[in-house]
Amino acid sequence: MEDHDKVEYKIRLKHFCASLIEQRKEMARLSVENAREITNLEEKSTVGDKYETARAMGQLEQDMYSRQLAENMKELADLQTVDAGRIYKDVEPGGFVRCGDLNFFIAAGLGKHIFEGEQIVFLSPHAPLARTLLLKKAGEEFHFHDKVFRIVELF
């Protein structure tokens, strides 16, 4: 793969990350709205505390989804600072790390996904494994899940 193709690949990876985060953001936003509607529809009960308990539970649910929405917005903002448009010699945010069967893209903590037929672990630059990988070069090894991996390619 030529350098230009590698950069294009990473740009597609970054767009894929942004798309996943946008989906999560929308789900959280809809969940906040839904929890708010349910809380507001709760009618006062003659049973006493049931009404207050239901409203408190609804408020807790709204708060939880609001936090998720805020986290997604922060993650999207952090992703925008990642430079996928260049080739790296050391592992850095925006770098793609090929390790045979397991590949890593250091940009956003989105877990393992299949992208264009490859299994890729999307790591936040702040994740412990990403920090372990930082500044490693092609040919170096690292430990992950009690296995030793060798960096075959880095870009």
C-alpha positions as CSV (number, residue, x, y, z in Angstrom):
1,M,0.0,0.0,0.0
2,E,1.4,3.4,-1.0
3,D,1.7,6.2,1.6
4,H,-1.2,8.1,-0.1
5,D,-3.4,5.0,0.2
6,K,-2.4,4.6,3.8
7,V,-3.4,8.2,4.6
8,E,-6.7,7.7,2.7
9,Y,-7.4,4.5,4.7
10,K,-6.8,6.3,8.0
11,I,-9.1,9.2,6.9
12,R,-11.8,6.7,6.2
13,L,-11.2,5.1,9.6
14,K,-11.5,8.5,11.3
15,H,-14.8,9.1,9.4
16,F,-16.0,5.7,10.6
17,C,-15.2,6.7,14.2
18,A,-17.1,10.0,13.8
19,S,-20.1,8.2,12.4
20,L,-20.2,5.7,15.3
21,I,-19.9,8.5,17.8
22,E,-22.6,10.5,16.1
23,Q,-24.9,7.4,16.3
24,R,-24.2,7.1,20.0
25,K,-24.8,10.8,20.5
26,E,-28.2,10.5,18.8
27,M,-29.2,7.5,20.8
28,A,-28.3,9.3,24.0
29,R,-30.1,12.4,22.9
30,L,-33.3,10.4,22.1
31,S,-33.0,8.6,25.4
32,V,-32.8,11.9,27.3
33,E,-35.9,13.1,25.5
34,N,-37.7,9.8,26.2
35,A,-36.8,9.9,29.9
36,R,-37.9,13.5,30.1
37,E,-41.3,12.7,28.5
38,I,-41.9,9.7,30.7
39,T,-41.1,11.7,33.8
40,N,-43.3,14.6,32.8
41,L,-46.2,12.2,32.0
42,E,-46.1,10.6,35.4
43,E,-49.3,11.6,37.2
44,K,-49.5,12.2,40.9
45,S,-50.7,9.1,42.6
46,T,-52.9,8.9,45.7
47,V,-50.5,6.3,47.0
48,G,-48.2,9.0,48.3
49,D,-44.5,8.4,47.7
50,K,-45.0,6.5,44.4
51,Y,-45.3,9.7,42.4
52,E,-42.1,11.2,43.9
53,T,-40.2,7.9,43.5
54,A,-41.2,7.6,39.9
55,R,-40.2,11.2,39.2
56,A,-36.9,10.8,41.0
57,M,-36.1,7.6,39.0
58,G,-37.0,9.4,35.8
59,Q,-34.7,12.3,36.7
60,L,-31.8,9.8,37.4
61,E,-32.4,8.3,34.0
62,Q,-32.3,11.7,32.4
63,D,-29.1,12.5,34.2
64,M,-27.4,9.2,33.1
65,Y,-28.3,9.8,29.5
66,S,-27.2,13.4,29.7
67,R,-23.8,12.3,30.9
68,Q,-23.6,9.8,28.1
69,L,-24.4,12.5,25.6
70,A,-21.8,14.9,27.1
71,E,-19.2,12.1,27.0
72,N,-20.0,11.4,23.3
73,M,-19.7,15.1,22.5
74,K,-16.3,15.2,24.2
75,E,-15.1,12.1,22.4
76,L,-16.2,13.6,19.1
77,A,-14.3,16.8,19.9
78,D,-11.2,14.8,20.9
79,L,-11.4,12.8,17.7
80,Q,-11.4,16.0,15.6
81,T,-7.9,16.8,17.1
82,V,-6.5,13.5,15.8
83,D,-4.3,13.9,12.7
84,A,-5.0,10.9,10.5
85,G,-3.6,12.8,7.5
86,R,0.1,11.8,7.9
87,I,2.3,8.7,8.2
88,Y,3.7,8.0,11.6
89,K,7.1,6.3,12.4
90,D,6.2,5.9,16.1
91,V,2.8,5.0,17.5
92,E,0.9,8.3,18.1
93,P,-2.8,9.4,18.1
94,G,-3.9,9.0,14.5
95,G,-1.6,6.1,13.9
96,F,-2.7,2.7,12.6
97,V,-0.9,-0.3,14.1
98,R,-0.9,-3.6,12.2
99,C,-0.2,-6.7,14.3
100,G,-1.2,-9.5,12.0
101,D,-4.6,-10.6,13.1
102,L,-5.2,-7.7,15.4
103,N,-4.9,-4.1,14.3
104,F,-5.3,-0.9,16.2
105,F,-6.3,2.6,15.3
106,I,-5.4,5.2,18.0
107,A,-8.2,7.8,17.7
108,A,-11.3,7.0,19.8
109,G,-12.3,4.3,22.3
110,L,-14.9,2.5,20.3
111,G,-13.9,-1.1,20.8
112,K,-13.5,-3.8,18.2
113,H,-15.1,-3.5,14.8
114,I,-14.8,-4.9,11.3
115,F,-13.8,-2.2,8.9
116,E,-13.3,-2.9,5.2
117,G,-12.8,-6.6,6.0
118,E,-10.2,-6.1,8.8
119,Q,-10.7,-6.5,12.5
120,I,-9.6,-3.3,14.2
121,V,-9.6,-2.2,17.8
122,F,-10.4,1.5,18.0
123,L,-8.5,2.9,21.0
124,S,-8.7,6.2,22.8
125,P,-5.3,7.8,23.0
126,H,-5.9,7.9,26.8
127,A,-6.5,4.1,27.1
128,P,-3.9,2.1,29.0
129,L,-3.1,0.0,26.0
130,A,-2.7,3.1,23.8
131,R,-0.3,4.5,26.3
132,T,1.6,1.2,26.3
133,L,1.9,1.5,22.5
134,L,2.9,5.1,22.4
135,L,6.3,5.8,20.8
136,K,6.8,2.1,19.8
137,K,8.0,1.4,16.3
138,A,7.4,-1.3,13.7
139,G,9.2,-4.5,14.7
140,E,8.7,-3.9,18.5
141,E,6.6,-6.1,20.7
142,F,4.1,-5.5,23.4
143,H,1.9,-7.6,25.7
144,F,-1.9,-7.6,25.5
145,H,-4.3,-10.1,27.1
146,D,-1.4,-12.3,28.2
147,K,-0.1,-12.5,24.6
148,V,2.9,-11.0,22.9
149,F,2.2,-9.0,19.7
150,R,4.7,-7.7,17.3
151,I,4.0,-4.5,15.4
152,V,4.2,-5.5,11.7
153,E,3.4,-2.2,10.2
154,L,2.8,1.3,11.5
155,F,1.4,4.3,9.6
